[in-house]
């Protein structure tokens, strides 16, 4: 289910590496993989924030639900809330 959509929903598969991929990349100092994982998380958050800005509900679900889910949803919140775009919010 790479990318599915209908008039009622859209599914976006972000291909974010799991915690084991991240740990292995850091242990090997694999900058290319680390950068790809960071960009995947950021891209997923931007898509979620853009959908929310358009008035849509957003559901974030990652396969194991504990590392990537929290990272993506926290970034969506930060991108969506103007307070975090200020010095005092930073």
N, C-alpha and C positions, 0 to 999 in steps of 0.2 A: 504494500500500500504506500507507494512512493508519494503520490500527490493525488488526492481525490477531492472532488467537489460536486456540489449540487446547488440548487437555489437556497437550501437550508443550512448547509455546512461546508466546511473545507477542512481537509486533513493535510497537514504538512509534516513530512517525515524529515527531521533535521539531521539525522546521521551523526549524532554527537557521541563520541567515544565514551565508554563507561569509566568508572573510577580506576579500574585495572589498567585500561589503556593510558589513562593520564599518568598513573604511577610509573608504568613501564617507560613512557616517553620521558619523564623527568629523570628516571634512573639512568637511561641511555643518553640523556641530554640531547634528545631528538627535537631540535627547535622547529623543524617543519611540521611534525605531528602536533606539538604543543600549540603552535600558531593555528593550525587547522581546527583543533578542538576549541580554542578560544573564539575563533571566527564563527564556528558553528553555533556556539552558545549565544554569541552576540546577534547573529542573524535570526535565530529563533526568537530572541527577545524583541528585536525590532519588528518582526512580523506580528508578534502578539500585541505590542504597544500600538502599532498602526491599526490593527483590527479593533482594539478597544477605543482608539480615537475616533473611529468611524461608527461607534455605538454598538459594536458586536460583542457578544460574550465570548470569552476565551477559556478553553480548557487545556491545561498543560499536563501531559502524562508521559512519563518516561518509564521504560520497562521495569526498572527496579524501584523507581520512585523516591530515592533518597538523596542523591547528589545532584544530578542534572535538573531535576524538577525544581528544587529549591533555588538553584543558581539562575535558571531561566525566569522563574516567577519573581524573584527579587529584582532582577534586571528590568523586567517589564514594569514593575512598580516604580523603579527609579526613573525609567524613561518616560513614564506616563504622568508622574507627579511633578509639577513645575517647581515645587519647593526644593527638589533635589537638583535643580538647574541653577541654584543660587549658592553664594558662598556660605551662607548660614546652613543650608541644607547639605553642603558638602562636608 
